Amino acid sequence: MAEGVNVRLSGPLREFVDYRIGPKGLYANASEYIRDLVRRDFEHEEGRRWTWLKEQLQPGMEADESEFEALDAEKIISEAHGELTPDAP
């Protein structure tokens, strides 16, 4: 069973939540409103992480093909297993 989270709001924050719920608000109750806020924050954070990743990959995506080096998968695996020294042809 999922644990609940209780939040107490007072003053202007409580008044704002009350404004957002009920017959004139966009939400049926405070829980629905809070879930929507958390969901939006989660999605924002995920978007921020994707943006960071794209920024990190951008130099490689824009690099000229001449800047890349051909790799030999079998040689890399052999080196990882200690079968070859890194300088061996």
Backbone as CSV, one residue per row, in Angstrom:
resi,resn,N_x,N_y,N_z,CA_x,CA_y,CA_z,C_x,C_y,C_z
1,MET,0.837,-1.186,0.000,0.000,0.000,0.000,0.878,1.244,0.000
2,ALA,0.528,2.206,-0.808,1.311,3.433,-0.922,1.129,4.305,0.315
3,GLU,2.228,4.924,0.714,2.159,5.852,1.835,1.639,7.190,1.351
4,GLY,0.895,7.851,2.201,0.405,9.175,1.865,1.354,10.232,2.376
5,VAL,1.187,11.430,1.875,1.973,12.571,2.315,0.980,13.637,2.758
6,ASN,1.170,14.116,3.948,0.303,15.179,4.459,1.045,16.496,4.413
7,VAL,0.362,17.520,3.938,0.957,18.841,3.833,0.018,19.842,4.482
8,ARG,0.574,20.688,5.310,-0.232,21.730,5.940,0.145,23.074,5.334
9,LEU,-0.853,23.801,4.923,-0.647,25.121,4.362,-1.482,26.111,5.158
10,SER,-0.950,27.301,5.294,-1.724,28.334,5.981,-1.515,29.665,5.272
11,GLY,-2.324,30.602,5.643,-2.190,31.949,5.101,-2.399,32.011,3.598
12,PRO,-1.582,32.815,2.936,-1.739,33.029,1.499,-1.638,31.745,0.671
13,LEU,-0.804,30.805,1.096,-0.692,29.555,0.338,-1.996,28.769,0.393
14,ARG,-2.589,28.675,1.561,-3.853,27.956,1.699,-4.952,28.653,0.889
15,GLU,-4.966,29.954,0.936,-5.969,30.715,0.181,-5.799,30.485,-1.325
16,PHE,-4.576,30.405,-1.771,-4.320,30.174,-3.188,-4.799,28.783,-3.603
17,VAL,-4.506,27.780,-2.784,-4.965,26.417,-3.073,-6.497,26.396,-3.092
18,ASP,-7.116,27.019,-2.128,-8.579,27.067,-2.091,-9.151,27.708,-3.354
19,TYR,-8.458,28.718,-3.862,-8.887,29.391,-5.084,-8.821,28.442,-6.288
20,ARG,-7.818,27.540,-6.290,-7.612,26.629,-7.415,-8.522,25.401,-7.390
21,ILE,-9.166,25.130,-6.259,-10.028,23.946,-6.154,-11.486,24.366,-5.988
22,GLY,-12.350,23.405,-6.083,-13.760,23.671,-5.855,-14.513,24.033,-7.117
23,PRO,-15.729,24.500,-6.960,-16.610,24.780,-8.099,-16.045,25.788,-9.099
24,LYS,-15.283,26.770,-8.627,-14.750,27.800,-9.515,-13.304,27.521,-9.940
25,GLY,-12.691,26.506,-9.351,-11.291,26.206,-9.648,-11.140,25.156,-10.731
26,LEU,-9.907,24.853,-11.033,-9.593,23.871,-12.067,-9.528,22.446,-11.519
27,TYR,-9.478,22.297,-10.211,-9.297,20.995,-9.587,-10.437,20.696,-8.622
28,ALA,-10.723,19.406,-8.477,-11.818,18.990,-7.593,-11.435,19.073,-6.124
29,ASN,-10.139,18.847,-5.838,-9.696,18.886,-4.432,-8.203,19.210,-4.383
30,ALA,-7.706,19.430,-3.167,-6.299,19.817,-2.992,-5.355,18.697,-3.433
31,SER,-5.723,17.445,-3.192,-4.857,16.332,-3.584,-4.642,16.301,-5.093
32,GLU,-5.706,16.519,-5.839,-5.607,16.533,-7.293,-4.675,17.656,-7.754
33,TYR,-4.806,18.808,-7.120,-3.969,19.956,-7.461,-2.497,19.675,-7.145
34,ILE,-2.227,19.152,-5.967,-0.852,18.859,-5.560,-0.237,17.797,-6.475
35,ARG,-1.001,16.746,-6.800,-0.482,15.718,-7.713,-0.100,16.338,-9.062
36,ASP,-0.936,17.239,-9.556,-0.645,17.891,-10.828,0.621,18.744,-10.723
37,LEU,0.791,19.464,-9.629,1.997,20.272,-9.437,3.247,19.403,-9.390
38,VAL,3.180,18.297,-8.659,4.329,17.400,-8.552,4.624,16.775,-9.910
39,ARG,3.588,16.355,-10.630,3.772,15.761,-11.952,4.445,16.758,-12.903
40,ARG,3.996,18.003,-12.880,4.599,19.023,-13.747,6.057,19.277,-13.372
41,ASP,6.341,19.303,-12.089,7.713,19.501,-11.632,8.588,18.334,-12.071
42,PHE,8.073,17.112,-11.967,8.786,15.913,-12.401,9.099,16.003,-13.898
43,GLU,8.103,16.355,-14.694,8.288,16.473,-16.142,9.300,17.575,-16.482
44,HIS,9.251,18.665,-15.727,10.208,19.754,-15.935,11.630,19.261,-15.660
45,GLU,11.809,18.528,-14.583,13.129,17.998,-14.231,13.625,17.020,-15.288
46,GLU,12.750,16.156,-15.769,13.124,15.223,-16.836,13.552,15.990,-18.088
47,GLY,12.811,17.038,-18.420,13.157,17.869,-19.576,14.505,18.548,-19.397
48,ARG,14.773,18.998,-18.183,16.057,19.638,-17.890,17.203,18.644,-18.080
49,ARG,16.997,17.413,-17.647,18.035,16.390,-17.799,18.286,16.061,-19.271
50,TRP,17.209,15.983,-20.062,17.375,15.710,-21.499,18.109,16.865,-22.166
51,THR,17.796,18.081,-21.779,18.475,19.247,-22.341,19.960,19.198,-22.022
52,TRP,20.304,18.854,-20.787,21.711,18.744,-20.394,22.408,17.686,-21.245
53,LEU,21.774,16.519,-21.413,22.376,15.443,-22.198,22.598,15.878,-23.648
54,LYS,21.612,16.527,-24.236,21.750,17.004,-25.620,22.906,17.997,-25.740
55,GLU,23.046,18.889,-24.742,24.143,19.856,-24.757,25.495,19.147,-24.679
56,GLN,25.564,18.077,-23.892,26.812,17.329,-23.769,27.162,16.595,-25.061
57,LEU,26.163,16.128,-25.775,26.383,15.365,-27.012,26.567,16.252,-28.241
58,GLN,26.139,17.497,-28.164,26.150,18.398,-29.322,27.516,18.531,-29.986
59,PRO,28.616,18.707,-29.241,29.914,18.829,-29.924,30.228,17.609,-30.791
60,GLY,29.904,16.431,-30.325,30.144,15.230,-31.115,29.255,15.165,-32.336
61,MET,28.020,15.629,-32.180,27.089,15.615,-33.298,27.513,16.612,-34.387
62,GLU,28.163,17.695,-33.989,28.559,18.726,-34.940,29.991,18.545,-35.446
63,ALA,30.735,17.596,-34.887,32.135,17.403,-35.264,32.249,16.921,-36.699
64,ASP,33.326,17.320,-37.331,33.613,16.872,-38.681,34.018,15.399,-38.634
65,GLU,33.676,14.681,-39.664,33.961,13.249,-39.699,35.457,12.961,-39.579
66,SER,36.283,13.887,-40.009,37.736,13.698,-39.943,38.247,13.680,-38.502
67,GLU,37.450,14.170,-37.572,37.846,14.198,-36.165,37.631,12.851,-35.473
68,PHE,36.962,11.921,-36.132,36.677,10.628,-35.526,37.772,9.628,-35.850
69,GLU,37.899,8.643,-35.002,38.912,7.607,-35.158,38.212,6.256,-35.284
70,ALA,38.648,5.469,-36.252,38.055,4.139,-36.426,38.484,3.238,-35.256
71,LEU,37.560,2.450,-34.768,37.838,1.554,-33.653,37.627,0.113,-34.075
72,ASP,38.403,-0.764,-33.465,38.287,-2.197,-33.715,37.728,-2.828,-32.449
73,ALA,36.492,-3.302,-32.508,35.822,-3.846,-31.327,36.582,-5.022,-30.723
74,GLU,37.092,-5.926,-31.568,37.815,-7.095,-31.052,39.081,-6.672,-30.316
75,LYS,39.774,-5.670,-30.836,40.986,-5.171,-30.176,40.636,-4.547,-28.825
76,ILE,39.578,-3.787,-28.775,39.158,-3.151,-27.523,38.804,-4.212,-26.489
77,ILE,38.082,-5.234,-26.898,37.705,-6.315,-25.984,38.941,-7.067,-25.507
78,SER,39.870,-7.329,-26.413,41.106,-8.013,-26.031,41.901,-7.184,-25.032
79,GLU,42.000,-5.888,-25.270,42.703,-5.003,-24.336,42.032,-5.012,-22.972
80,ALA,40.715,-5.015,-22.976,39.976,-5.023,-21.709,40.229,-6.306,-20.928
81,HIS,40.448,-7.397,-21.646,40.725,-8.673,-20.992,42.210,-8.856,-20.706
82,GLY,43.032,-7.866,-21.059,44.452,-7.926,-20.789,45.223,-8.790,-21.759
83,GLU,44.633,-9.121,-22.880,45.299,-9.983,-23.859,46.290,-9.205,-24.720
84,LEU,46.084,-7.914,-24.865,46.977,-7.072,-25.649,47.353,-5.850,-24.819
85,THR,48.473,-5.258,-25.132,48.798,-3.983,-24.514,48.136,-2.901,-25.362
86,PRO,47.804,-1.777,-24.779,47.116,-0.721,-25.531,47.875,-0.242,-26.755
87,ASP,49.242,-0.387,-26.799,50.021,0.093,-27.934,50.191,-0.961,-29.011
88,ALA,49.742,-2.182,-28.780,49.931,-3.254,-29.765,49.060,-3.009,-30.981
89,PRO,49.582,-3.358,-32.192,48.804,-3.125,-33.424,47.627,-4.078,-33.541
